[in-house]
Amino acid sequence: MALRTIESLGDLAGKAVVVRCDLNVPLKDGRITDDGRIRASLATLTALTDAGARVVVVSHLGRPDGAPEPEYSLAPVAARLGELLGRSVAFATDTVGESAASVVAALGSGDVALLENLRFNPGETSKDAAERAGFAARLAAFGDAFVSDGFGVVHRKQASVYELAEALPSAAGLLIAAELDVLDRLTERPSKPYTVVLGGSKVSDKLGVIGHLLPRVDSLLIGGGMMFTFLAALGHKVGSSLLEADQIDVVRGYLDEAKRLGVTIVVPTDAVVASRFGADAEHEVKAADSLEETPWGASGLGLDIGPETSAAFAEAIRSSSTVFWNGPMGVFELAPFAEGTRAVAAALTEVDGLSVVGGGDSAAAVRALGFADEQFGHISTGGGASLEFLEGKSLPGLEVLGWQQ
């Protein structure tokens, strides 16, 4: 069965539509620091309001433990959503209580409401399917139909993602459809040459992706904290850099498999090594085979790819027709260790083809470093969901909408 889209729901004029968005944006002192996920939700919400629907938006924010926590309130999100939509967004101070019921009842055609954080209710993330279904039923009472558009949560079997889609006539929103189109191009019909850039802290988080994509890609570039496990697998000493020693043999297996498949795995030839973790730490650029040859010896920390590696990665990226990037090249939050990530991001903006930033920390990094979303072919809203898709895993929030991989 194909993915059900909004058109399958028929005429929505005057109908109440519950929309699951992913509005899990970063907040600092109650202020939104990156509204990318809110912006990504606009196309679907605008399409529904233009159709005359009464739109009830639901989302989570952060990880509250099944009870209200003021710092995770969606109130700032409601205000920003209203600004971006150019219309007032009513805000309910609970999820399925009196405030939610009153706010939903007052909606007219084309109006929008946002309910409070779904994770303030224990039923949202409960391990008990019956408890999840009970919460979903209360949410379903607010709507005639359900549109799932929170791509960042489709890999999770949660009440507003799975059981709610069973409780109402349901379909995927425009964001999910767009994300799946891009991911399908990455896995089933990529233009060649095809390069994947992987970073972030742990090799173990990316093993499934590496295994699934190796037969499909031409080049695999390895940066971030995970690069030190690759360097160790090649026999290099890595000081006190992040290392998953239990994954060294697994990495050696992937290096051998890449050779067999004719895939080029590019491992850093240099790195920025620091005396300690901190923006003001002393640091030096060292070749990959001499990372411990600094004044700090075996206590030195590798915190970024080096300039030689940055240049090589950038050239490989620019010469590709399809590029997928997931995971920063270094500790981009600290200025001395952001240049590798900056170089990769800049190269992606020059790709003559499809360039995809794979959500999560990568999306946060490009925005923090001053790049605009429009400079890339696609910025995914779901880091974990994107990775699980690329691993070929089951995604319950998509399957309940009729999608089959």
Secondary structure, DSSP 8 states (H G I E B T S, - for coil): ----BGGGG---TT-EEEEE------EETTEES--HHHHHHHHHHHHHHHTT-EEEEE---S---SS--GGG-SHHHHHHHHHHHTS-EEE-SSSSSHHHHHHHHT--TT-EEE-S-GGGSTTTT-S-HHHHHHHHHHHHTT-SEEEE--GGGTTS--IIIIIHHHHS-EEE-HHHHHHHHHHHHHHTS--SSEEEEE-SS-STTTHHHHHHHTTT-SEEEE-STTHHHHHHHTT---TTS---GGGHHHHHHHHHHHHHHT-EEE--SEEEEESSSSTT--EEEEEGGGTT-STTGGG-EEEEE-HHHHHHHHHHHHT-SEEEEES-SS-TTSGGG-HHHHHHHHHHTT-SSEEEE-SHHHHHHHHHTT--GGGSSEE-S-HHHHHHHHTT---HHHHTTT---
